[in-house]
Amino acid sequence: MNRLRSALVMAAAGALLAVPAAMGTASAAPVAAPAVKAPEPGCAKLGASGQWWADIHNVCGHTISASMEVDGFDPSCIQIGPGGVGRIGLDVGDEPYYAYEC
């Protein structure tokens, strides 16, 4: 019985000493996660734009109501079908920043 107890004590001591060494080794070399760009939320995405106009793309499979953030007062919401593009008229000096669902 003494040999069995000695063997169990030695095995337990070895296991206790091995765990911190393995933990120390794993945390010694931190690995940086690759940068992941999160997709924009919602279905409305700002498309092409020019003086007096801007396009909004509906990237979803259902009809949405959308507008865009501009300097000053935001244009009224428009309805855009699934996968479609809607054009919004802008005022002089309006700079579109992003599209959003209304």
C-alpha positions in Angstrom: 0.0 0.0 0.0 2.9 2.3 0.7 4.3 1.9 -2.8 0.9 2.7 -4.3 0.5 5.8 -2.2 4.1 6.9 -3.1 3.4 6.4 -6.8 0.1 8.4 -6.5 1.9 11.2 -4.6 4.7 11.3 -7.2 2.2 11.4 -10.1 0.2 14.2 -8.5 3.3 16.2 -7.8 4.4 15.8 -11.4 1.0 16.9 -12.7 1.0 20.0 -10.5 4.5 21.0 -11.7 3.7 20.4 -15.3 0.5 22.6 -15.4 2.1 25.9 -14.4 5.0 25.3 -16.8 2.6 24.7 -19.7 0.5 27.7 -18.8 3.6 29.9 -18.6 4.8 28.7 -22.0 1.4 29.4 -23.6 1.1 33.0 -22.2 4.8 33.9 -23.0 4.1 34.4 -26.7 0.9 36.3 -27.3 -0.5 36.0 -30.8 -2.1 39.1 -32.4 -5.5 38.4 -33.9 -5.9 39.4 -37.5 -7.7 42.7 -38.1 -11.3 42.0 -39.1 -13.3 44.8 -40.6 -16.9 44.7 -39.4 -19.5 45.1 -42.1 -21.6 48.2 -42.1 -24.9 47.5 -40.3 -28.2 47.6 -42.3 -29.1 47.2 -45.9 -28.5 50.8 -47.1 -25.1 51.5 -48.5 -23.9 54.8 -50.0 -23.1 54.4 -53.7 -21.8 56.9 -56.2 -22.5 60.6 -55.8 -22.0 63.9 -57.6 -23.1 67.5 -57.5 -26.8 67.5 -56.7 -27.3 63.7 -56.3 -26.2 60.5 -54.5 -27.1 56.8 -54.9 -28.2 54.4 -52.2 -27.8 50.7 -52.8 -30.1 48.2 -51.1 -27.9 45.1 -50.5 -30.7 43.0 -48.9 -33.4 40.8 -50.4 -36.4 43.0 -49.2 -37.7 46.5 -49.8 -36.3 49.2 -47.5 -36.8 52.9 -46.8 -33.5 54.8 -46.8 -31.9 58.2 -46.7 -28.4 59.5 -46.1 -26.5 61.7 -43.7 -25.4 64.9 -45.2 -24.2 68.3 -44.0 -27.3 70.1 -42.8 -30.8 68.7 -43.2 -31.0 65.0 -44.3 -33.0 64.3 -47.5 -36.4 62.6 -47.2 -36.5 58.8 -47.1 -37.0 56.9 -50.4 -38.2 53.4 -50.9 -35.7 51.0 -52.6 -36.6 47.5 -53.8 -34.5 44.3 -53.1 -31.0 44.7 -54.6 -32.0 48.0 -56.2 -30.5 51.5 -56.3 -32.3 54.7 -55.4 -31.1 58.2 -56.2 -31.5 61.1 -53.8 -31.3 64.8 -54.9 -29.0 66.9 -52.8 -28.8 70.7 -52.1 -25.8 72.8 -53.1 -22.8 72.0 -50.8 -24.4 68.8 -49.4 -21.7 66.1 -48.8 -23.1 62.6 -48.3 -21.4 60.7 -45.5 -23.3 57.4 -45.2 -26.7 55.8 -46.0 -29.1 54.5 -43.4 -32.5 52.9 -43.1 -35.4 55.1 -42.0 
